[in-house]
Amino acid sequence: MILTEVLKKHQMRKEYKLVTIVYPTHNDIIEELNWLSTRYSKEDIFFEAEKDIVKIYLNQLDFSLFKNDIWQRISGLTNENKKQLLQEILQKIENIKSYGLKGKKRVYVGYDKERKVKGRKLKEIIRGEYYYAKNHNFSRVNNEVPKEFVNKIIVGDSEEILKQLPDNSIDLIFTSPPYNFGLDYKNHEDGVNWDEYFKKLFRIFKECIRILKYGGRIVVNVQPLFSDYIPIHHIISNFFMENKLIWKGEILWEKHNYNCKYTAWGSWKSPSNPYLKYTWEFLEVFSKGTLKHSGDPKNADITADEFKKWVYAKWDIAPENNMKKYGHPAMFPEELAERVIKLFSFRGDIVLDPFNGVGTTTVVAKKLGRRYIGIDISEEYCKKAEERLKLSKKLCLSLFGKQED
Ligand SMILES: C[S@@+](CC[C@H](N)C(=O)[O-])C[C@H]1O[C@@H](n2cnc3c(N)ncnc32)[C@H](O)[C@@H]1O
């Protein structure tokens, strides 16, 4: 055992985060841990070995410095055992995602204490959470969608089709409306006057709010037309809040899309009018009536790892690269739909997309055991959506040898 005297001396066990690695603790390992422990301030980090367990006591660390240091050490070592130990230590510390920041250092203990607010509950009441959505008139009585609409792709204008659905009947709406960028859609003029655009969009969204269940969610994926200085994500959010929906949050879909014009600087090297560029899109998330969506816990299919990863609201997902194949200019990738559907709905729930395009939402909803409704104004896109659904059925048959419901 090494360095227990440090613990005894400081009697600070509670001020360290203890991280352990199961590792055979031969003499050369002890030697390496001793080297590590003398290298860094004991107040920040130190190491122990006990019965094949390597213990790392972490308080705070300039991680990038540590990483460089360790890699330098590894490159100078010939002992494979020592090298592997150092790599494992590095990996273990890198994997710790909960820490605070103090200057360049990651702080592993007590970092959340400062943020604690005394009398938080009372203060919340005084502030009034989502005050803008409080005095709504939404009914709490949910209804079933008539069978003829379930698991259907419907050609038509959503403003008209949605009127045929009952109030409070849809669990999750996930959609991406046309952004009015001037894209070449089949049956839709994309690039109208903004006033006209929003009036039409909001007539459709009004219907969406009506058909959402009490506790249902609507998630809207949008990308502002920055060159027109129209913050469509804010305008849409204001609309939903004015209509008494609760803003549940915003997800940044980081596409790492550096296709945006590098030459469009606005004013090159001058503060006179620089032009900001974006490699991401937004997903605005709203709830109707209450933040909680009821469902049987048995029907929650998100794994612990997915949940932990996806509740961090910045999602790195590459853009869809099959748009040519499907003949649609503005699809989102299946992974985006998968995350939204698993995070915000239960298996068996009914998922609707009023701007379904070639059916990404509906095909993913089907794969994930949700019921679906997809509406698009273009017959051609709806045919593609049907083909994708059939293909996923065939895939399922060949993989599992059984018919899906
Ligand atoms: C951004 S795209 C959606 C693409 C879809 N997320 C996908 O991955 O295939 C918007 C879609 O809205 C459709 N659309 C436009 N106006 C519509 C309306 N009034 N009713 C229904 N669909 C409409 C367009 O045809 C287009 O396919």
The ligand as an SDF file (V2000), in Angstrom:
LIG
                    3D

 27 29  0  0  0  0  0  0  0  0999 V2000
  -38.5680   19.7920  -44.4480 C   0  0  0  0  0  0  0  0  0  0  0  0
  -39.5900   18.7500  -45.3470 S   0  0  0  0  0  0  0  0  0  0  0  0
  -39.7960   17.3740  -44.2560 C   0  0  0  0  0  0  0  0  0  0  0  0
  -38.8820   16.2270  -44.5660 C   0  0  0  0  0  0  0  0  0  0  0  0
  -39.0290   15.0370  -43.6410 C   0  0  0  0  0  0  0  0  0  0  0  0
  -38.6630   15.3570  -42.3030 N   0  0  0  0  0  0  0  0  0  0  0  0
  -38.1890   13.8530  -44.1370 C   0  0  0  0  0  0  0  0  0  0  0  0
  -37.1840   13.4920  -43.4850 O   0  0  0  0  0  0  0  0  0  0  0  0
  -38.5130   13.3210  -45.2090 O   0  0  0  0  0  0  0  0  0  0  0  0
  -41.1400   19.5500  -45.3110 C   0  0  0  0  0  0  0  0  0  0  0  0
  -42.2480   18.8220  -46.0510 C   0  0  0  0  0  0  0  0  0  0  0  0
  -43.4650   19.5630  -45.8630 O   0  0  0  0  0  0  0  0  0  0  0  0
  -44.3050   19.3040  -46.9890 C   0  0  0  0  0  0  0  0  0  0  0  0
  -45.3920   20.3230  -46.9570 N   0  0  0  0  0  0  0  0  0  0  0  0
  -45.3350   21.6320  -47.2640 C   0  0  0  0  0  0  0  0  0  0  0  0
  -46.5190   22.2200  -47.0400 N   0  0  0  0  0  0  0  0  0  0  0  0
  -47.3510   21.2810  -46.5690 C   0  0  0  0  0  0  0  0  0  0  0  0
  -48.6980   21.2870  -46.1360 C   0  0  0  0  0  0  0  0  0  0  0  0
  -49.4400   22.3870  -46.1550 N   0  0  0  0  0  0  0  0  0  0  0  0
  -49.2340   20.1330  -45.6990 N   0  0  0  0  0  0  0  0  0  0  0  0
  -48.5040   18.9810  -45.6850 C   0  0  0  0  0  0  0  0  0  0  0  0
  -47.2170   18.9310  -46.0890 N   0  0  0  0  0  0  0  0  0  0  0  0
  -46.6460   20.0580  -46.5170 C   0  0  0  0  0  0  0  0  0  0  0  0
  -43.3440   19.3740  -48.1490 C   0  0  0  0  0  0  0  0  0  0  0  0
  -43.8470   18.6680  -49.2580 O   0  0  0  0  0  0  0  0  0  0  0  0
  -42.0690   18.7230  -47.5540 C   0  0  0  0  0  0  0  0  0  0  0  0
  -41.9640   17.3840  -47.9210 O   0  0  0  0  0  0  0  0  0  0  0  0
  1  2  1  0
  2  3  1  0
  2 10  1  0
  3  4  1  0
  4  5  1  0
  5  6  1  0
  5  7  1  0
  7  8  2  0
  7  9  1  0
 10 11  1  0
 11 12  1  0
 11 26  1  0
 12 13  1  0
 13 14  1  0
 13 24  1  0
 14 15  1  0
 14 23  1  0
 15 16  2  0
 16 17  1  0
 17 18  1  0
 17 23  2  0
 18 19  1  0
 18 20  2  0
 20 21  1  0
 21 22  2  0
 22 23  1  0
 24 25  1  0
 24 26  1  0
 26 27  1  0
M  CHG  2   2   1   9  -1
M  END
$$$$
